[in-house]
Amino acid sequence: MSLFDKKIHAFLILFMGFTVINLGACGYKPLYADRAAFNAGSSVGQSLAKVKISIIADREGQILRNQLLDSFYSAGERGNYEYILDVRPVKQRTVEFDVTEDSDITRAQLKLSSNMKLRDIKSGKVVLSRELRSFASYNILDSQYATRVSREKALENALHDMARHIEINVALFLDEQK
């Protein structure tokens, strides 16, 4: 290692050290950490448990709702809800692309869209509204079964991504309310 490389290495170590030390000074705080060290409020996970998740129509809606239930109620459902989460039925669109010279389609993309609204139970007002979009691609194979399995997995991944977006949006909103 040359002297120049050693100086660069030392500079990078010092830079990373100062960056980590200064994160606390800029107001950085982990979203899912126990907030008792920061304030007297509860953690985001406990706040998510205050949200009742309405039924979502269709099979895709059931999958999406089950993923939301798993992430919102990790400690089990509670009965004293403060908010209701309404999610519109998931709309699907498939776009085929990657056409070969023989005009065979070898790839497709699922485009999912929906809308979520978080309502305050006491006032009935919508306090958060978001458009949701998620994309996933899959291979179109010679075997119909393999193509179907590939499409189902892509759909599951896109719904998981959509559930994660909902969870993050609601968690950030609830974190701001504290």
C-alpha positions as CSV (number, residue, x, y, z in Angstrom):
1,M,0.0,0.0,0.0
2,S,1.5,3.3,-1.0
3,L,1.6,6.4,1.2
4,F,-1.2,8.0,-1.0
5,D,-3.4,4.9,-0.5
6,K,-2.8,5.0,3.3
7,K,-3.8,8.7,3.4
8,I,-7.0,8.1,1.4
9,H,-7.8,5.1,3.7
10,A,-7.3,7.2,6.8
11,F,-9.4,10.1,5.4
12,L,-12.3,7.7,4.5
13,I,-12.2,6.2,8.1
14,L,-12.3,9.7,9.6
15,F,-15.0,10.8,7.2
16,M,-17.2,7.8,8.0
17,G,-16.6,8.3,11.8
18,F,-17.7,12.0,11.7
19,T,-20.7,11.1,9.5
20,V,-21.9,8.5,12.1
21,I,-21.3,10.8,15.0
22,N,-23.2,13.7,13.3
23,L,-26.3,11.6,12.5
24,G,-27.7,12.3,15.9
25,A,-27.2,16.0,15.6
26,C,-29.1,16.3,12.4
27,G,-32.3,14.9,13.9
28,Y,-32.0,11.4,12.5
29,K,-34.0,8.8,14.4
30,P,-34.8,5.3,13.4
31,L,-38.5,4.8,12.5
32,Y,-39.0,1.4,14.2
33,A,-36.8,1.9,17.2
34,D,-38.2,2.2,20.7
35,R,-38.9,5.9,21.0
36,A,-38.6,6.1,24.8
37,A,-35.1,7.4,24.5
38,F,-36.3,10.2,22.2
39,N,-39.6,11.1,23.8
40,A,-42.3,9.7,26.1
41,G,-44.3,8.3,23.1
42,S,-44.8,4.7,22.1
43,S,-43.0,3.0,19.2
44,V,-44.3,3.1,15.6
45,G,-45.2,-0.6,15.9
46,Q,-47.5,0.1,18.7
47,S,-49.0,3.1,16.8
48,L,-49.7,0.8,13.8
49,A,-51.7,-1.4,16.0
50,K,-54.2,1.5,16.5
51,V,-55.2,1.2,12.8
52,K,-58.1,-1.0,11.8
53,I,-57.6,-2.5,8.3
54,S,-60.8,-2.7,6.4
55,I,-61.7,-5.7,4.1
56,I,-60.2,-5.3,0.6
57,A,-62.2,-6.9,-2.3
58,D,-60.9,-9.7,-4.5
59,R,-58.2,-12.3,-4.0
60,E,-55.4,-9.8,-4.5
61,G,-57.1,-7.6,-1.8
62,Q,-57.1,-10.6,0.6
63,I,-53.4,-11.2,0.0
64,L,-52.6,-7.5,0.5
65,R,-54.8,-7.3,3.6
66,N,-53.1,-10.4,5.1
67,Q,-49.7,-8.9,4.6
68,L,-50.9,-5.7,6.2
69,L,-52.3,-7.6,9.2
70,D,-49.0,-9.4,9.7
71,S,-47.0,-6.1,9.7
72,F,-49.5,-3.9,11.6
73,Y,-50.4,-6.4,14.3
74,S,-47.2,-8.2,15.1
75,A,-48.2,-8.3,18.8
76,G,-51.8,-9.3,18.0
77,E,-54.9,-7.2,17.2
78,R,-56.1,-4.6,19.7
79,G,-59.7,-3.4,20.1
80,N,-59.2,0.4,20.7
81,Y,-58.6,1.7,17.2
82,E,-58.0,5.3,16.4
83,Y,-57.9,5.1,12.6
84,I,-59.4,3.0,9.8
85,L,-57.4,2.1,6.7
86,D,-59.4,1.8,3.5
87,V,-57.7,0.3,0.4
88,R,-59.5,0.3,-2.9
89,P,-59.5,-3.0,-4.9
90,V,-56.3,-3.6,-6.7
91,K,-56.4,-3.1,-10.5
92,Q,-54.1,-5.2,-12.6
93,R,-52.7,-4.5,-16.0
94,T,-50.3,-6.7,-17.9
95,V,-47.9,-5.3,-20.5
96,E,-46.0,-7.8,-22.7
97,F,-42.6,-7.0,-24.1
98,D,-39.3,-8.5,-25.1
99,V,-40.4,-9.9,-28.4
100,T,-38.1,-12.3,-30.2
101,E,-37.5,-12.4,-34.0
102,D,-40.2,-15.1,-34.3
103,S,-42.7,-12.7,-32.6
104,D,-42.8,-14.8,-29.4
105,I,-43.2,-12.8,-26.2
106,T,-40.8,-13.8,-23.5
107,R,-41.4,-11.3,-20.8
108,A,-44.3,-9.5,-19.2
109,Q,-44.8,-6.8,-16.6
110,L,-47.6,-6.6,-14.1
111,K,-48.7,-3.1,-13.2
112,L,-50.8,-2.9,-10.0
113,S,-52.6,0.3,-8.8
114,S,-54.8,1.2,-5.9
115,N,-55.7,4.0,-3.5
116,M,-55.4,4.1,0.2
117,K,-57.2,6.4,2.7
118,L,-56.6,6.6,6.4
119,R,-59.5,8.0,8.3
120,D,-59.7,9.3,11.9
121,I,-62.4,7.3,13.7
122,K,-63.6,10.2,15.9
123,S,-63.9,12.9,13.3
124,G,-64.5,10.6,10.2
125,K,-62.1,12.8,8.2
126,V,-59.6,11.5,5.8
127,V,-56.2,12.3,7.3
128,L,-54.0,10.6,4.7
129,S,-54.7,9.6,1.1
130,R,-52.2,8.1,-1.3
131,E,-52.2,6.6,-4.8
132,L,-50.4,3.2,-4.8
133,R,-48.5,1.7,-7.7
134,S,-46.4,-1.5,-7.9
135,F,-44.6,-3.3,-10.7
136,A,-43.2,-6.8,-11.2
137,S,-41.9,-8.6,-14.2
138,Y,-42.0,-12.3,-15.0
139,N,-40.9,-14.6,-17.7
140,I,-43.2,-16.2,-20.3
141,L,-41.9,-19.7,-20.8
142,D,-42.8,-22.6,-23.1
143,S,-44.5,-24.4,-20.2
144,Q,-47.9,-22.9,-19.3
145,Y,-47.5,-24.1,-15.7
146,A,-44.1,-22.5,-15.3
147,T,-45.4,-19.3,-16.7
148,R,-48.4,-19.4,-14.4
149,V,-46.1,-20.0,-11.3
150,S,-43.8,-17.2,-12.5
151,R,-46.8,-14.8,-12.8
152,E,-48.2,-15.7,-9.4
153,K,-44.9,-15.1,-7.8
154,A,-44.5,-11.8,-9.5
155,L,-48.0,-10.8,-8.4
156,E,-47.2,-11.9,-4.8
157,N,-44.0,-9.8,-4.9
158,A,-45.9,-6.7,-6.3
159,L,-48.6,-7.0,-3.6
160,H,-45.9,-7.3,-0.9
161,D,-44.2,-4.2,-2.3
162,M,-47.6,-2.4,-2.2
163,A,-48.2,-3.5,1.4
164,R,-44.8,-2.2,2.4
165,H,-45.5,1.2,0.8
166,I,-48.8,1.4,2.7
167,E,-47.0,0.5,6.0
168,I,-44.3,3.1,5.5
169,N,-46.8,5.8,4.6
170,V,-49.0,5.1,7.6
171,A,-46.0,4.8,9.9
172,L,-44.6,8.1,8.8
173,F,-48.0,9.8,9.2
174,L,-48.4,8.3,12.7
175,D,-44.8,9.3,13.6
176,E,-45.6,12.9,12.6
177,Q,-48.7,13.0,14.9
178,K,-46.6,12.5,18.0
